[in-house]
């Protein structure tokens, strides 16, 4: 998986890395005795009891074991996969990018009165007669409990810090009060693997990290955990599932095997049916196997981009210009000098797509930055960069921000955790920029050093860079928080306000303030769409980051497995109740 929530989850990641290590690592099973106040599940069989694997079982091999069922605690992707099966959400997003109600009976909006006109109150009407898998009624107490547990346990989850209280006028109504409008309120109790916890079962609201239900959940979803043995998770239908005649599968089994070639072999032999987030080596093995199909999500999720520093190196001061990259025409020249189709072909085997905006999923149309070295050369000369000494590297001769004679050369970081493909991309860009007289010097670095906090001397936070190369993206369909943190001038981190946001480019376009202020108001969705696309146009014009390409999530699916429909708005098990094996 990519580093899609790299920025927004940085502090949460650092915190949980320390906390979970202190709790003896990410293990799927509980090493502690259950709290005396925590009820024992009544429907789940004892883990020592072995269940016969059915011939029609849907088997999914995983490269690693899910660390938990609680997707609020981890961000590996695997906890989302299994959490989706048991912890139902109030609202989710379908493959068409539209919200749909799950444990709620409708999506709260201005039009139906579920969202107040000031945006400070959201009324959730819950689906009646929904039961947990132990037969207990699902009620508004569970909604309150979920928020209260996150709050009391000190667990960060986007938007929950804005909730001031939740009223429960009856068992099927939860009224959420906010200190300010939260644009992504519809996914407040939903999203990728996150949902509602059982108030009667999970335990102490101040001790979420140690809940037994993190590893032994009960369910409002289509399945229950029936067995957990030797890194094998067997799920069977939830007898109280609220959807009639679902799930279709009688067994869903996850088996851990970290050998990629073996997992592909399982799909070929029909001892496995789905491979998740498939990497290049696996795709190469599977491409000629007749009973395996490749599925790439569209639109893609993560965008690879160059990230220039628009402020003077090492100053973290947006009022002091970077000698090269404050000039937007230099940034445009860089983009025109890069042959993105060649990179997609030679590095990613045509399994990525060209990107000019990260707002494609909102159908925001912008023109394409085509590969055109002649345009790049013309732009650089136009703004005062020439190679007068004939060494192949341009120098400043009349440029706006650099001292006369300064060479057009800079260092660029890329993070080593991505692996060899990112290094290949970086070195290809080095060669392409050299063709137009730009010298880029690549440097590999650990991501934590690049993205660390101000207090820990994070390179980007402190402005100690000229240009970096990394991928990022956002979940769901409302990008307001993500875009604000990245591009609003008020989100520029400084020594006096290191937590302002993640606008590490020090991009300062004051016209964005009014747009973001409106996006943080309860406006109609049509108006929100217009403002988001206005942002797309401005970001395309200003190039505070230089988009290159985007990565779809890729899955391998055995042709017998039906009903699977991966998309970027939720984890692949979002509709696991519809999965079945074709005879």
Secondary structure, 3 states (H helix, E strand, C coil): CCCCCCCCCHHHHHHHHHHHHHCCCCCCCCCCCCCCCCCCCCCCCCCCCCCCCCCCCEEEEECCCCCCCCCCCCCCCHHHHHHHHHCCCCEEECCCCCEEECCECCCCCCCCCCECCCCCEEEEEECCCCECCCCCECCHHHHHHHHHHHHHHCCCCCCHHHEEEEEEEECCEEEEEECCCCCCHHHCCCCCCCCCCCCCCCCCCCCHHHCHHHCCCCCCCCEEEEEEECCEEEEEECCCCCCCCCCCCCCEEEEECCCHHHHHHHHHHCCCCEECCCCHHHHHHHCCCCCEEEEECCCCCEEEEEEECCECCCCCCCCCECCCCCCHHHHHHHHHHCCHHHHHHHCCCCCEEECCCCCHHHCCCCCCCCCCHHHHHHHHHHCCEECCCCCCCCEECCCCCCCCCCECEEEEEEEHHHCHHHHHHHHHHHHHHHCCCCEEEEEEECHHHHHCCCCCCCCCCCCCCCEEEEEECCCCCCCHHHHHHHHCHHHCCCCCCCCCCCCCCCCCCCCHHHHHHHHCCCCCHHHHHHHHHHHHHHHHHHCCEEEEEEECCEEEEECCEECCCCCCCCCHHHHHHHCEECC
